[in-house]
Amino acid sequence: MKSMQKGFTLIELMIVVAIIGILAAIALPAYQDYTVRTRVSEGLTLASGAKAMVNEVATANDLTVAATTWNAQQDNTGATSKYVTSVQIDDGNGEITIVYNKDNVGSIPVDATLILTPSVNLAGTYTALDTVLAGTESGVVDWACQSTTSALATTRTMPVSATAATLPAKFAPADCR
């Protein structure tokens, strides 16, 4: 008379453990990248106030005062949080530079930056904000976002910063890649 086998064999258990290990090896790095991207998005949230100030002066033509006022906040950091070291407005061209805190964000370079460059669409051509403010034309401000790459802004023929941003593109929001 044959006895019935109860439970799993050792090989079946080893196969299940191997499958779980492979899934964990794939999922863990993806989750870590997602976590960094979520922390980076906080910088764009903090920069929304700076963008609003620049948008207002695009018609008032007082960029220097707006930048000085913004930059003086939070002990001369403009805006700051657990993940963001500073959000500063350039008083010459209105560019906003977001500097991230590597210790709290994760696997990014020290003082990684994301740069937002304002421009105005004049008759189908994007023109840098400082050029528009020097002239007599006006329009709605649009923003180019730049990490280590700026493919979307380049595709849209928007001007980007001459200063290279240092946040790796894989951690940047889709508009900044």
PyRosetta script that sets phi, psi and omega in degrees:
from pyrosetta import init, pose_from_sequence

init()
pose = pose_from_sequence("MKSMQKGFTLIELMIVVAIIGILAAIALPAYQDYTVRTRVSEGLTLASGAKAMVNEVATANDLTVAATTWNAQQDNTGATSKYVTSVQIDDGNGEITIVYNKDNVGSIPVDATLILTPSVNLAGTYTALDTVLAGTESGVVDWACQSTTSALATTRTMPVSATAATLPAKFAPADCR")
pose.set_psi(1, 133.7)
pose.set_omega(1, -179.2)
pose.set_phi(2, -89.5)
pose.set_psi(2, 143.9)
pose.set_omega(2, 177.4)
pose.set_phi(3, -95.1)
pose.set_psi(3, 148.4)
pose.set_omega(3, 179.6)
pose.set_phi(4, -80.0)
pose.set_psi(4, 137.4)
pose.set_omega(4, 177.7)
pose.set_phi(5, -78.8)
pose.set_psi(5, 135.2)
pose.set_omega(5, 178.3)
pose.set_phi(6, -119.4)
pose.set_psi(6, 135.3)
pose.set_omega(6, 177.9)
pose.set_phi(7, 90.9)
pose.set_psi(7, -165.8)
pose.set_omega(7, -177.3)
pose.set_phi(8, -108.1)
pose.set_psi(8, 152.6)
pose.set_omega(8, 175.6)
pose.set_phi(9, -80.8)
pose.set_psi(9, 165.2)
pose.set_omega(9, -179.9)
pose.set_phi(10, -62.0)
pose.set_psi(10, -40.0)
pose.set_omega(10, -179.5)
pose.set_phi(11, -65.8)
pose.set_psi(11, -38.2)
pose.set_omega(11, 177.2)
pose.set_phi(12, -63.8)
pose.set_psi(12, -41.6)
pose.set_omega(12, 177.8)
pose.set_phi(13, -66.0)
pose.set_psi(13, -38.4)
pose.set_omega(13, 179.0)
pose.set_phi(14, -65.7)
pose.set_psi(14, -37.3)
pose.set_omega(14, 178.0)
pose.set_phi(15, -64.5)
pose.set_psi(15, -44.2)
pose.set_omega(15, 179.5)
pose.set_phi(16, -62.8)
pose.set_psi(16, -43.4)
pose.set_omega(16, 179.0)
pose.set_phi(17, -63.9)
pose.set_psi(17, -40.5)
pose.set_omega(17, 178.7)
pose.set_phi(18, -63.3)
pose.set_psi(18, -42.4)
pose.set_omega(18, 178.8)
pose.set_phi(19, -62.6)
pose.set_psi(19, -44.6)
pose.set_omega(19, 178.8)
pose.set_phi(20, -63.1)
pose.set_psi(20, -40.2)
pose.set_omega(20, 177.9)
pose.set_phi(21, -62.7)
pose.set_psi(21, -42.2)
pose.set_omega(21, 178.8)
pose.set_phi(22, -65.0)
pose.set_psi(22, -44.7)
pose.set_omega(22, 178.6)
pose.set_phi(23, -61.9)
pose.set_psi(23, -40.9)
pose.set_omega(23, 179.0)
pose.set_phi(24, -66.1)
pose.set_psi(24, -38.6)
pose.set_omega(24, -179.7)
pose.set_phi(25, -65.0)
pose.set_psi(25, -29.9)
pose.set_omega(25, 178.5)
pose.set_phi(26, -83.8)
pose.set_psi(26, -43.1)
pose.set_omega(26, -173.6)
pose.set_phi(27, -74.4)
pose.set_psi(27, -36.4)
pose.set_omega(27, -174.5)
pose.set_phi(28, -62.4)
pose.set_psi(28, -48.9)
pose.set_omega(28, 177.4)
pose.set_phi(29, -62.7)
pose.set_psi(29, -36.9)
pose.set_omega(29, 178.7)
pose.set_phi(30, -64.8)
pose.set_psi(30, -39.6)
pose.set_omega(30, 178.6)
pose.set_phi(31, -66.6)
pose.set_psi(31, -40.5)
pose.set_omega(31, 179.2)
pose.set_phi(32, -64.1)
pose.set_psi(32, -41.9)
pose.set_omega(32, 177.1)
pose.set_phi(33, -63.7)
pose.set_psi(33, -40.5)
pose.set_omega(33, 178.5)
pose.set_phi(34, -61.5)
pose.set_psi(34, -41.9)
pose.set_omega(34, 179.4)
pose.set_phi(35, -62.0)
pose.set_psi(35, -44.3)
pose.set_omega(35, 178.7)
pose.set_phi(36, -63.8)
pose.set_psi(36, -43.6)
pose.set_omega(36, 179.5)
pose.set_phi(37, -60.9)
pose.set_psi(37, -38.2)
pose.set_omega(37, 178.4)
pose.set_phi(38, -64.4)
pose.set_psi(38, -41.3)
pose.set_omega(38, 178.8)
pose.set_phi(39, -68.0)
pose.set_psi(39, -36.2)
pose.set_omega(39, 178.8)
pose.set_phi(40, -65.7)
pose.set_psi(40, -35.8)
pose.set_omega(40, -178.3)
pose.set_phi(41, -62.8)
pose.set_psi(41, -22.7)
pose.set_omega(41, 176.9)
pose.set_phi(42, -61.9)
pose.set_psi(42, -33.5)
pose.set_omega(42, 178.0)
pose.set_phi(43, -61.4)
pose.set_psi(43, -39.6)
pose.set_omega(43, 178.5)
pose.set_phi(44, -68.4)
pose.set_psi(44, -33.3)
pose.set_omega(44, 176.4)
pose.set_phi(45, -65.5)
pose.set_psi(45, -45.0)
pose.set_omega(45, 178.0)
pose.set_phi(46, -64.2)
pose.set_psi(46, -34.2)
pose.set_omega(46, -178.7)
pose.set_phi(47, -73.3)
pose.set_psi(47, -13.1)
pose.set_omega(47, -177.8)
pose.set_phi(48, -61.8)
pose.set_psi(48, -34.7)
pose.set_omega(48, 176.5)
pose.set_phi(49, -66.1)
pose.set_psi(49, -41.0)
pose.set_omega(49, 177.6)
pose.set_phi(50, -65.3)
pose.set_psi(50, -40.4)
pose.set_omega(50, 178.1)
pose.set_phi(51, -61.6)
pose.set_psi(51, -40.0)
pose.set_omega(51, 179.1)
pose.set_phi(52, -63.5)
pose.set_psi(52, -40.5)
pose.set_omega(52, 178.2)
pose.set_phi(53, -63.3)
pose.set_psi(53, -43.7)
pose.set_omega(53, 179.5)
pose.set_phi(54, -66.3)
pose.set_psi(54, -40.1)
pose.set_omega(54, 177.8)
pose.set_phi(55, -59.8)
pose.set_psi(55, -39.4)
pose.set_omega(55, -179.8)
pose.set_phi(56, -65.7)
pose.set_psi(56, -41.8)
pose.set_omega(56, -177.0)
pose.set_phi(57, -78.5)
pose.set_psi(57, -10.1)
pose.set_omega(57, 177.6)
pose.set_phi(58, -62.5)
pose.set_psi(58, -23.9)
pose.set_omega(58, 175.7)
pose.set_phi(59, -102.9)
pose.set_psi(59, -29.7)
pose.set_omega(59, -178.0)
pose.set_phi(60, -84.4)
pose.set_psi(60, -15.6)
pose.set_omega(60, 177.3)
pose.set_phi(61, 61.3)
pose.set_psi(61, 42.7)
pose.set_omega(61, -178.5)
pose.set_phi(62, -133.9)
pose.set_psi(62, 55.5)
pose.set_omega(62, -175.1)
pose.set_phi(63, -65.1)
pose.set_psi(63, -38.9)
pose.set_omega(63, -177.3)
pose.set_phi(64, -62.2)
pose.set_psi(64, -45.5)
pose.set_omega(64, -179.9)
pose.set_phi(65, -64.9)
pose.set_psi(65, -43.5)
pose.set_omega(65, 180.0)
pose.set_phi(66, -62.6)
pose.set_psi(66, -44.5)
pose.set_omega(66, -179.9)
pose.set_phi(67, -65.1)
pose.set_psi(67, -43.3)
pose.set_omega(67, 179.8)
pose.set_phi(68, -63.2)
pose.set_psi(68, -42.9)
pose.set_omega(68, 179.2)
pose.set_phi(69, -62.9)
pose.set_psi(69, -48.2)
pose.set_omega(69, -179.9)
pose.set_phi(70, -62.4)
pose.set_psi(70, -50.3)
pose.set_omega(70, -174.3)
pose.set_phi(71, -64.1)
pose.set_psi(71, -25.2)
pose.set_omega(71, -178.5)
pose.set_phi(72, -76.2)
pose.set_psi(72, -15.5)
pose.set_omega(72, -179.3)
pose.set_phi(73, -66.7)
pose.set_psi(73, 160.3)
pose.set_omega(73, 173.2)
pose.set_phi(74, 49.7)
pose.set_psi(74, 52.1)
pose.set_omega(74, 179.9)
pose.set_phi(75, 57.8)
pose.set_psi(75, 46.3)
pose.set_omega(75, 177.5)
pose.set_phi(76, 64.3)
pose.set_psi(76, 31.3)
pose.set_omega(76, 174.1)
pose.set_phi(77, -109.9)
pose.set_psi(77, -6.3)
pose.set_omega(77, -177.3)
pose.set_phi(78, 80.3)
pose.set_psi(78, -67.4)
pose.set_omega(78, 174.8)
pose.set_phi(79, -153.2)
pose.set_psi(79, 148.2)
pose.set_omega(79, -177.9)
pose.set_phi(80, -149.6)
pose.set_psi(80, 158.6)
pose.set_omega(80, 176.5)
pose.set_phi(81, -155.9)
pose.set_psi(81, -171.8)
pose.set_omega(81, 178.4)
pose.set_phi(82, -59.7)
pose.set_psi(82, -36.2)
pose.set_omega(82, -174.9)
pose.set_phi(83, -101.7)
pose.set_psi(83, -14.6)
pose.set_omega(83, -175.1)
pose.set_phi(84, -117.6)
pose.set_psi(84, 126.0)
pose.set_omega(84, 179.2)
pose.set_phi(85, -78.8)
pose.set_psi(85, -42.5)
pose.set_omega(85, 178.7)
pose.set_phi(86, -161.3)
pose.set_psi(86, 157.3)
pose.set_omega(86, 171.7)
pose.set_phi(87, -132.0)
pose.set_psi(87, 110.6)
pose.set_omega(87, -173.9)
pose.set_phi(88, -122.2)
pose.set_psi(88, 145.1)
pose.set_omega(88, 176.8)
pose.set_phi(89, -104.7)
pose.set_psi(89, 131.5)
pose.set_omega(89, 174.5)
pose.set_phi(90, -76.9)
pose.set_psi(90, 123.8)
pose.set_omega(90, -175.7)
pose.set_phi(91, -74.4)
pose.set_psi(91, -8.5)
pose.set_omega(91, 179.3)
pose.set_phi(92, -92.4)
pose.set_psi(92, -39.9)
pose.set_omega(92, -174.6)
pose.set_phi(93, -126.6)
pose.set_psi(93, -2.7)
pose.set_omega(93, 176.9)
pose.set_phi(94, 82.5)
pose.set_psi(94, 3.2)
pose.set_omega(94, 178.8)
pose.set_phi(95, -64.1)
pose.set_psi(95, 142.0)
pose.set_omega(95, 178.5)
pose.set_phi(96, -110.7)
pose.set_psi(96, 126.3)
pose.set_omega(96, 179.1)
pose.set_phi(97, -111.6)
pose.set_psi(97, 123.6)
pose.set_omega(97, 177.4)
pose.set_phi(98, -104.2)
pose.set_psi(98, 124.7)
pose.set_omega(98, 179.3)
pose.set_phi(99, -110.7)
pose.set_psi(99, 128.8)
pose.set_omega(99, -175.8)
pose.set_phi(100, -99.6)
pose.set_psi(100, 151.5)
pose.set_omega(100, 179.3)
pose.set_phi(101, -92.4)
pose.set_psi(101, 103.6)
pose.set_omega(101, -177.0)
pose.set_phi(102, -57.5)
pose.set_psi(102, -38.5)
pose.set_omega(102, -176.9)
pose.set_phi(103, -60.2)
pose.set_psi(103, -33.2)
pose.set_omega(103, -177.7)
pose.set_phi(104, -100.9)
pose.set_psi(104, -25.9)
pose.set_omega(104, -177.5)
pose.set_phi(105, -78.8)
pose.set_psi(105, -47.3)
pose.set_omega(105, -178.3)
pose.set_phi(106, 131.3)
pose.set_psi(106, -141.2)
pose.set_omega(106, -170.1)
pose.set_phi(107, -79.9)
pose.set_psi(107, 67.4)
pose.set_omega(107, 175.0)
pose.set_phi(108, -126.1)
pose.set_psi(108, 164.2)
pose.set_omega(108, 177.1)
pose.set_phi(109, -65.4)
pose.set_psi(109, 156.9)
pose.set_omega(109, 176.3)
pose.set_phi(110, -61.3)
pose.set_psi(110, 134.5)
pose.set_omega(110, -179.3)
pose.set_phi(111, 53.2)
pose.set_psi(111, 41.7)
pose.set_omega(111, 177.5)
pose.set_phi(112, -61.5)
pose.set_psi(112, 141.7)
pose.set_omega(112, -176.9)
pose.set_phi(113, -123.4)
pose.set_psi(113, 152.4)
pose.set_omega(113, 172.1)
pose.set_phi(114, -126.1)
pose.set_psi(114, 133.7)
pose.set_omega(114, -176.0)
pose.set_phi(115, -119.5)
pose.set_psi(115, 130.6)
pose.set_omega(115, 176.4)
pose.set_phi(116, -108.1)
pose.set_psi(116, 122.7)
pose.set_omega(116, -176.8)
pose.set_phi(117, -112.8)
pose.set_psi(117, 122.0)
pose.set_omega(117, 179.8)
pose.set_phi(118, -83.5)
pose.set_psi(118, 144.5)
pose.set_omega(118, 173.7)
pose.set_phi(119, -150.4)
pose.set_psi(119, 166.6)
pose.set_omega(119, -179.2)
pose.set_phi(120, -124.7)
pose.set_psi(120, 134.6)
pose.set_omega(120, 178.8)
pose.set_phi(121, -83.8)
pose.set_psi(121, 107.6)
pose.set_omega(121, 179.2)
pose.set_phi(122, -110.6)
pose.set_psi(122, 109.7)
pose.set_omega(122, 178.0)
pose.set_phi(123, 53.5)
pose.set_psi(123, 42.7)
pose.set_omega(123, 176.3)
pose.set_phi(124, 86.1)
pose.set_psi(124, 1.1)
pose.set_omega(124, 179.5)
pose.set_phi(125, -122.0)
pose.set_psi(125, 126.6)
pose.set_omega(125, 177.1)
pose.set_phi(126, -75.5)
pose.set_psi(126, 129.4)
pose.set_omega(126, -179.0)
pose.set_phi(127, -122.8)
pose.set_psi(127, 136.3)
pose.set_omega(127, -179.3)
pose.set_phi(128, -56.1)
pose.set_psi(128, 143.3)
pose.set_omega(128, -175.7)
pose.set_phi(129, -59.5)
pose.set_psi(129, -41.1)
pose.set_omega(129, -178.9)
pose.set_phi(130, -63.4)
pose.set_psi(130, -33.1)
pose.set_omega(130, 176.5)
pose.set_phi(131, -68.5)
pose.set_psi(131, -41.6)
pose.set_omega(131, 179.8)
pose.set_phi(132, -65.5)
pose.set_psi(132, -42.7)
pose.set_omega(132, -179.1)
pose.set_phi(133, -66.1)
pose.set_psi(133, -28.6)
pose.set_omega(133, 178.2)
pose.set_phi(134, -74.5)
pose.set_psi(134, -19.1)
pose.set_omega(134, -178.9)
pose.set_phi(135, -102.2)
pose.set_psi(135, -157.4)
pose.set_omega(135, -177.3)
pose.set_phi(136, -111.2)
pose.set_psi(136, -4.3)
pose.set_omega(136, -178.1)
pose.set_phi(137, -84.6)
pose.set_psi(137, 162.4)
pose.set_omega(137, 177.0)
pose.set_phi(138, -146.9)
pose.set_psi(138, 170.5)
pose.set_omega(138, 180.0)
pose.set_phi(139, 175.9)
pose.set_psi(139, -171.6)
pose.set_omega(139, -178.6)
pose.set_phi(140, -85.3)
pose.set_psi(140, 134.2)
pose.set_omega(140, -179.8)
pose.set_phi(141, -79.3)
pose.set_psi(141, 133.3)
pose.set_omega(141, 174.4)
pose.set_phi(142, -121.1)
pose.set_psi(142, 155.6)
pose.set_omega(142, -172.4)
pose.set_phi(143, -120.3)
pose.set_psi(143, 130.9)
pose.set_omega(143, 171.6)
pose.set_phi(144, -98.0)
pose.set_psi(144, 134.3)
pose.set_omega(144, 179.4)
pose.set_phi(145, -110.8)
pose.set_psi(145, 137.2)
pose.set_omega(145, -173.1)
pose.set_phi(146, -134.7)
pose.set_psi(146, 122.6)
pose.set_omega(146, 168.2)
pose.set_phi(147, -103.0)
pose.set_psi(147, -142.7)
pose.set_omega(147, 175.6)
pose.set_phi(148, -66.7)
pose.set_psi(148, -15.1)
pose.set_omega(148, 174.0)
pose.set_phi(149, -127.3)
pose.set_psi(149, 167.4)
pose.set_omega(149, 177.2)
pose.set_phi(150, -147.3)
pose.set_psi(150, 46.5)
pose.set_omega(150, -173.7)
pose.set_phi(151, -60.5)
pose.set_psi(151, -43.3)
pose.set_omega(151, -177.9)
pose.set_phi(152, -65.3)
pose.set_psi(152, -44.9)
pose.set_omega(152, 178.9)
pose.set_phi(153, -62.8)
pose.set_psi(153, -40.3)
pose.set_omega(153, 179.3)
pose.set_phi(154, -65.2)
pose.set_psi(154, -41.4)
pose.set_omega(154, 177.9)
pose.set_phi(155, -61.4)
pose.set_psi(155, -37.6)
pose.set_omega(155, -179.9)
pose.set_phi(156, -83.6)
pose.set_psi(156, 2.8)
pose.set_omega(156, -178.0)
pose.set_phi(157, 56.0)
pose.set_psi(157, 40.6)
pose.set_omega(157, 176.9)
pose.set_phi(158, -93.5)
pose.set_psi(158, 144.2)
pose.set_omega(158, 176.0)
pose.set_phi(159, -68.3)
pose.set_psi(159, 143.2)
pose.set_omega(159, 176.3)
pose.set_phi(160, -121.6)
pose.set_psi(160, 167.8)
pose.set_omega(160, -177.0)
pose.set_phi(161, -64.2)
pose.set_psi(161, 144.0)
pose.set_omega(161, 173.9)
pose.set_phi(162, -74.3)
pose.set_psi(162, -21.9)
pose.set_omega(162, 176.3)
pose.set_phi(163, -83.4)
pose.set_psi(163, 131.9)
pose.set_omega(163, -178.7)
pose.set_phi(164, -77.5)
pose.set_psi(164, 131.1)
pose.set_omega(164, 173.2)
pose.set_phi(165, -77.8)
pose.set_psi(165, 154.4)
pose.set_omega(165, -173.3)
pose.set_phi(166, -117.6)
pose.set_psi(166, 1.6)
pose.set_omega(166, 176.8)
pose.set_phi(167, -76.3)
pose.set_psi(167, 124.0)
pose.set_omega(167, 179.0)
pose.set_phi(168, -56.9)
pose.set_psi(168, 138.4)
pose.set_omega(168, -175.7)
pose.set_phi(169, -58.4)
pose.set_psi(169, -31.5)
pose.set_omega(169, -177.3)
pose.set_phi(170, -66.8)
pose.set_psi(170, -18.0)
pose.set_omega(170, 178.4)
pose.set_phi(171, -99.4)
pose.set_psi(171, -8.1)
pose.set_omega(171, -175.8)
pose.set_phi(172, -85.2)
pose.set_psi(172, 153.9)
pose.set_omega(172, 173.2)
pose.set_phi(173, -60.6)
pose.set_psi(173, 160.0)
pose.set_omega(173, -174.6)
pose.set_phi(174, -56.1)
pose.set_psi(174, -37.6)
pose.set_omega(174, 179.8)
pose.set_phi(175, -67.8)
pose.set_psi(175, -14.9)
pose.set_omega(175, -175.6)
pose.set_phi(176, -104.5)
pose.set_psi(176, 5.1)
pose.set_omega(176, -177.9)
pose.set_phi(177, -90.2)
pose.dump_pdb("model.pdb")
